[in-house]
Amino acid sequence: MPNIWIFVIIIFSSLIKGLTGFGFALVSFPLLLIWYSPKEIIPILMICNLMASILIILQKKEHKLLDIHSYLLIIFGGIFTIAGVLILSATDGKTLIHLSGIFFIAIAILSTKKKKKITLPRYSYLLAGALIGFLTGAISVSGPPLALFLNRANISNRQFREIFAWFSVITATIAIFSYSQLGLLTKETLTTSLIFLPILLTGTIIGKKLNSKMSVSSFQSINIVLTLISSILLIII
């Protein structure tokens, strides 16, 4: 049975998930490594993230939020998730986790520099989808690069959450299926996921209400701060 500190981490991470559309694995993963190995916790986080993302997708939308570029990002993310799962199954995951933390910090720092607003070329969505999908399958954390990429695309808070939710649903579904084929899903994994889910879904709903009251600039700043803090934890834990 998870201890009280694990539940506190899940509660806080679920609020972040509802607020930003991402951040559940980003915040919880490095802290949960204190009690779990990467191969134990990654499938659990993937299942929880899938359920929370489905909830976000099912919420009523006033208008269509996805375009052709979003679809390309999501499709390539799904394809390259398989490569990440294969890497996880072949290693203990720790080296890739530390390297990812360094990479996330680097792109977060670069994103703080003011740049002119431009329209990102279509190929950038393909490359971003491939890289982020790989990281999703390998360490369950896709938040930092996807958040920073979408910040660069200068989209609205609601578009941000919608793209993130769809990206998570597609990549998590593929990853979970792949985990099951490689023997990474156990009875204990499913039991722990069921314990976490009610907390996660409640926090997601509350966080969604907070999202509607936040400006785009504040929203983007929170994304960068979350990325930096969590990336440092990925390196030192």
C-alpha positions in Angstrom: 0.0 0.0 0.0 1.5 3.4 -1.0 2.5 5.6 2.0 1.1 9.1 2.8 3.9 10.9 0.9 3.2 9.1 -2.3 -0.5 10.2 -2.0 0.6 13.8 -1.5 2.7 13.6 -4.6 -0.2 12.2 -6.6 -2.6 14.9 -5.4 -0.2 17.8 -6.3 0.7 16.2 -9.6 -3.0 15.7 -10.6 -3.7 19.4 -9.9 -0.8 20.3 -12.2 -2.2 17.9 -14.8 -5.6 19.6 -14.7 -4.1 23.1 -14.8 -1.7 22.7 -17.7 -2.9 19.5 -19.5 0.5 17.9 -18.7 2.8 17.6 -15.7 1.5 14.6 -13.9 4.4 12.4 -14.8 6.8 15.3 -15.0 6.2 16.2 -11.3 5.5 12.8 -9.8 8.0 10.7 -11.7 11.3 12.0 -10.2 9.8 12.0 -6.7 8.3 8.5 -7.0 11.7 7.1 -8.0 12.5 7.3 -4.2 10.1 4.3 -3.7 9.9 2.6 -7.1 12.3 1.6 -9.9 11.8 3.1 -13.4 10.4 -0.1 -14.8 7.8 -0.3 -11.9 6.5 3.3 -11.9 6.6 4.2 -15.6 3.7 1.8 -16.6 1.7 3.0 -13.6 2.1 6.7 -14.6 1.3 5.9 -18.2 -2.0 4.3 -17.2 -2.9 7.2 -14.9 -1.9 9.8 -17.6 -4.1 8.0 -20.2 -7.2 8.1 -17.9 -6.7 11.8 -17.0 -6.1 12.8 -20.6 -9.3 11.0 -21.7 -11.2 13.0 -19.1 -9.8 16.3 -20.6 -10.8 15.2 -24.1 -14.3 14.4 -23.1 -14.9 17.8 -21.6 -17.1 20.1 -23.7 -15.4 22.3 -26.2 -16.7 25.5 -27.7 -15.0 25.0 -31.0 -12.4 22.8 -32.7 -9.0 23.1 -31.2 -6.8 20.8 -33.4 -5.4 21.5 -36.8 -3.3 19.6 -39.4 -0.1 20.5 -37.6 -1.5 19.1 -34.3 -2.4 15.9 -36.0 1.1 15.4 -37.5 2.6 16.0 -34.1 0.4 13.4 -32.5 0.7 10.8 -35.2 4.5 10.9 -35.2 4.5 10.9 -31.4 2.5 7.7 -31.5 4.8 6.0 -34.0 8.1 6.8 -32.1 6.6 5.8 -28.7 7.3 2.2 -29.7 11.0 2.9 -30.1 11.1 4.4 -26.6 9.4 1.4 -25.1 12.0 -0.9 -26.7 14.8 1.1 -25.1 13.1 0.9 -21.7 12.7 -2.8 -21.9 16.4 -3.3 -22.8 17.9 -1.0 -20.0 17.3 0.0 -16.4 16.2 3.5 -17.7 18.4 5.4 -15.2 21.0 6.7 -17.7 18.3 8.0 -20.1 16.5 9.6 -17.2 19.5 11.7 -16.2 20.3 12.6 -19.8 16.7 13.7 -20.4 16.9 15.9 -17.3 19.9 17.7 -18.7 18.3 18.0 -22.1 15.0 19.4 -20.6 17.0 22.1 -18.6 18.8 23.2 -21.8 15.7 23.7 -23.8 13.9 25.4 -20.9 16.7 27.9 -20.6 16.7 28.5 -24.4 12.9 29.1 -24.3 13.2 32.0 -21.8 15.0 34.1 -24.5 12.6 36.4 -26.2 12.0 35.5 -29.9 10.0 37.0 -32.6 6.6 35.3 -33.2 6.9 33.1 -36.3 4.9 30.3 -37.9 6.7 27.1 -37.3 7.3 25.0 -40.4 5.4 21.7 -40.8 8.5 19.6 -40.6 9.2 20.9 -37.1 5.9 19.3 -35.9 7.1 16.0 -37.4 10.5 16.2 -35.7 9.1 17.3 -32.4 6.5 14.5 -32.4 9.2 11.9 -33.1 11.5 13.0 -30.3 8.7 13.5 -27.7 7.1 10.2 -28.6 10.4 8.4 -28.0 10.8 10.1 -24.6 7.2 9.2 -23.7 7.8 5.5 -24.3 11.2 5.4 -22.6 10.6 7.4 -19.4 6.8 8.4 -19.5 7.8 12.1 -19.4 6.9 14.0 -22.5 5.9 17.3 -20.8 9.0 19.5 -21.0 9.8 19.3 -24.7 6.1 19.3 -25.8 5.2 22.2 -23.5 8.2 24.3 -24.6 7.5 23.4 -28.3 3.8 24.5 -27.9 4.9 27.6 -26.1 7.0 28.5 -29.1 4.0 27.9 -31.4 2.2 30.6 -29.3 -1.1 28.8 -28.9 -3.9 29.5 -26.4 -4.2 27.8 -23.0 -7.2 25.6 -24.2 -5.4 24.6 -27.4 -2.4 23.7 -25.3 -4.4 21.4 -23.0 -6.3 19.8 -25.9 -3.1 19.0 -28.0 -1.4 17.6 -24.8 -4.4 15.5 -24.0 -4.7 13.9 -27.4 -0.9 13.4 -27.6 -1.0 11.7 -24.2 -4.0 9.4 -25.2 -2.4 8.2 -28.4 1.2 7.7 -27.1 0.0 6.2 -23.8 -2.3 3.7 -25.5 0.6 2.6 -27.7 3.0 2.5 -24.8 0.7 0.5 -22.5 0.1 -2.1 -25.3 3.8 -2.4 -25.9 4.5 -2.7 -22.1 2.0 -5.6 -22.0 3.7 -7.4 -24.9 7.1 -7.0 -23.2 6.0 -8.2 -19.8 6.2 -4.8 -18.1 2.6 -4.8 -16.9 1.9 -6.8 -13.7 -1.0 -7.3 -11.3 0.7 -4.9 -8.9 1.0 -2.3 -11.6 -2.7 -2.4 -12.3 -3.6 -2.4 -8.6 -1.5 0.7 -7.8 -2.9 2.5 -10.9 -6.5 1.9 -9.6 -5.5 3.3 -6.2 -4.1 6.5 -7.8 -6.9 7.1 -10.4 -9.7 8.6 -8.2 -7.2 11.2 -6.8 -5.8 11.9 -10.2 -9.2 12.5 -11.8 -10.5 14.7 -9.0 -7.3 16.9 -9.2 -7.6 17.1 -13.0 -11.1 18.5 -12.8 -10.1 21.1 -10.1 -7.0 22.1 -12.1 -9.1 22.6 -15.3 -11.2 25.2 -13.5 -8.1 27.1 -12.5 -6.8 27.0 -16.1 -9.6 29.2 -17.4 -8.6 32.0 -15.0 -5.0 32.2 -16.1 -3.4 34.4 -18.7 -1.3 32.9 -21.5 1.9 34.6 -20.3 1.4 33.2 -16.7 0.6 29.8 -18.1 3.8 29.7 -20.2 5.9 30.9 -17.3 4.5 28.1 -15.1 5.4 25.6 -17.8 9.0 26.7 -17.8 9.3 26.7 -14.0 7.8 23.2 -13.7 10.2 22.0 -16.4 13.3 23.4 -14.7 12.4 22.1 -11.2 11.4 18.6 -12.4 14.4 18.3 -14.7 16.8 19.0 -11.8 15.1 16.3 -9.8 15.5 13.8 -12.8 19.2 14.5 -12.6 19.8 14.2 -8.9 17.4 11.4 -7.9 
